[in-house]
Amino acid sequence: MTFEPTSMPDIRMPEEFSRLRELAYNLWWSWTPRARAMFSNISQPLWALYRNPVQLLIDIEPHHWQTLLSDGGSFMSEYRRVIREFDRYMDPEADTPFKKAYPDYKGGPVAYFSTEFGLHESLGIYCGGLGVLSGDHAKAASDLGLPFIGIGLLYRHGYFRQNIDNDGRQHHLFNESDFYRMPLRPVHTASGRNLLIGVEFPGREVKARVWQLMIGRVKLYLLDTDITENDAADRPITSQLYVRGREMRFCQELLLGVGGARILREMKIKPAVWHLNEGHSAFLLFERLRELMKAGRTWDDAMSTIRRDTMFTTHTPVPAGNEAFEMDLVEKYLGPHAKGMGVAMDRLLELGKAYPGGGGQPFNLTALAIRMSSYSNGVSQLHGDVSNDMWRHLFPQAPHDSKPIKAITNGVHVATWLGHDIRELVEESLGHGWQDRCCDPEFWQGVKKIRDDDLWAAHIHQKERLIRLFRHRLVEQFARHGNSPDEMREVERMLDPKVLLIGFARRFATYKRAALIFRDYNRLRAILTNPERPVHILFSGKAHPADQPGQDLVRHIYNIAFHSDLRGHIYFVEDYDIRIARHMVQGVEIWLNTPRRPREASGTSGMKAGMNGALNVSISDGWWPEAANGRNGWTINAGRYFDNEDMQDYEDSTSFYHILENEIVPAFYDHRQKGVPANWVAMMKEAMATIIPEFSAARMLQDYTRDAYMPLAGRK
Ligand SMILES: *Cc1c(COP(=O)(O)O)cnc(C)c1O
């Protein structure tokens, strides 16, 4: 059965509210509490069902508008306030932080290529950390006022939805998206037709339609091959994110790079900087090479022209994690492109060899991207060092002790991740201007003025919201499993806001060691089930459909959660996504992070948790060594590293038990006055004051702009 998309919806509403359409089609609403509240007030049931304003406006009953018009003006005034806030944000004359810092900038935009964008749960075009980072990057670019354009792929089925059966087995569901019910509009040509981008594939041309998504001031363009102009066999190229088949993955990446570059050309956009976020889009470099060679440039001249305004961010600290394809496959697809350049295939293939000259190597996109960029960076200071160790041989001229690969530590978009109650407190005590002072550590010391019981009450509210979502999801899951009404009723008693709650949620890749804490099961059980000071742990996460060991981990933990004597202390909520992530980082007391160092390039969920006052308990990996100060969380087993993985697991888990038993549990349950753990709340404030300014996406964008974008743009 082929999918029949609807067409551009005809959204009707009273003239008085006509700008709701524009608001619904701009994700600005997703990080603006007043706008979110306004949409949910239009119809609570539709909001709860979709969490997507476009869908809500399509499905609303026309007579419902009359109710809103005759409510004594309360919805109207809410609407007007949101529109005022939106217009202030979007005002092209606004004095943005970028304009203040670079008043004379006249260059083109930064073009940012990424294979996934995690913007909101209603847009399934992301899978995990890399996507959410791209989404936060785009949101922060909008806040900053940076000229910026995103390029990605629009997946019909996206990443899978996870169902877990009663035995803990992960099932993969691929829901079809109807793009016309998402905040997407097809891009049109001057003559009003859908813009189509063509890319040469062996023996044919594959076409892609282009969709536009607005993220505040930023435009994101997404390519979609599921159109009648393509062969049935080519239509699914943009069907699944991180598709398993290697050749299909190659097709996607060829489309993203070459097709993405051609969107910009078609639309007459001249980027000042080309930013490759991970290597997936690296074939855009060949497209640019083709253009320059066709225009008569020499190879050396073309290469240096491209390098001048190209930059690359790597996110992978392990060699096997870097995207690479068999040479034969690359040769098969690049044939027509090489011909267009008048360049010998071997010369192109050489650019993708991780080790120059050697035979038998695959074509490595990271190596290609590093070679053709003038600025490359890792995503934490530690990851920068690891990347230099991995790739130094690609910089033969660099002095032995230099670091040719730079480091810009990741950050997260505060307005997206800060919980409702804590945000209100911050606005009460620090004022509404906090978004403009996001990177100012002095300013954020102000959270220490918040009254202890206010902060604690706000935290408990957020925790209760997490617990409600969890129970709701679990009832759905148990109903599917055929559990009895009594078992369903039991869910209402699961998770108690008074009990210390630890969260662990991320992709179930094995290096993240989700099961580390179960190494000494009896010791863990003794700590968690102490009747005076019980502890609950909430897990969530998906394993890639091709990752069997990751799925075994899901099953292992799921079975402990529901079929062991730790039932009631360990919990697992299925289908981890941005919504679950948001509730978890906003509601737990402890955020647990146990990667095998140094494989977590940065990690960002701990930043989101820390901003909400959760305390990180983490291996010294990724971003955490830069954040930990001894007063804003705990470091597991700092500085003790072994080559033997089993020994490392033993030491790390033992260190975790020790910290949990002797520091975390006493700090949480002791020193309570009127139910508020004073020492704990002091640590929460320290976490917020140190993590918000240093690990916000605003700080990240400031770094990228100062260290990479402006220097590269200035070199033209
Ligand atoms: C933040 C986030 C991640 C990344 O978490 P890590 O700690 O970097 O593993 C993954 N998935 C979702 C949905 C997120 O929100």
The ligand as a Tripos MOL2 file, in Angstrom:
@<TRIPOS>MOLECULE
LIG
   15    15     1     0     0
SMALL
NO_CHARGES

@<TRIPOS>ATOM
      1 C1         19.1840   15.0860   25.4510 C.3       1 LIG1
      2 C2         18.6780   13.8920   24.7590 C.ar      1 LIG1
      3 C3         19.5480   12.8700   24.3750 C.ar      1 LIG1
      4 C4         21.0270   12.9160   24.6330 C.3       1 LIG1
      5 O1         21.3150   12.3910   25.9080 O.3       1 LIG1
      6 P1         22.8080   11.9660   26.2570 P.3       1 LIG1
      7 O2         22.9580   12.2520   27.6870 O.co2     1 LIG1
      8 O3         23.7070   12.8280   25.4470 O.co2     1 LIG1
      9 O4         22.9100   10.5400   25.9300 O.co2     1 LIG1
     10 C5         19.0300   11.7650   23.7160 C.ar      1 LIG1
     11 N1         17.7210   11.6680   23.4580 N.ar      1 LIG1
     12 C6         16.8460   12.6290   23.8190 C.ar      1 LIG1
     13 C7         15.4070   12.4640   23.4840 C.3       1 LIG1
     14 C8         17.3000   13.7720   24.4750 C.ar      1 LIG1
     15 O5         16.4320   14.7200   24.8190 O.3       1 LIG1
@<TRIPOS>BOND
     1     1     2 1
     2     2     3 ar
     3     2    14 ar
     4     3     4 1
     5     3    10 ar
     6     4     5 1
     7     5     6 1
     8     6     7 2
     9     6     8 1
    10     6     9 1
    11    10    11 ar
    12    11    12 ar
    13    12    13 1
    14    12    14 ar
    15    14    15 1
@<TRIPOS>SUBSTRUCTURE
     1 LIG1         1 GROUP 0 **** ****
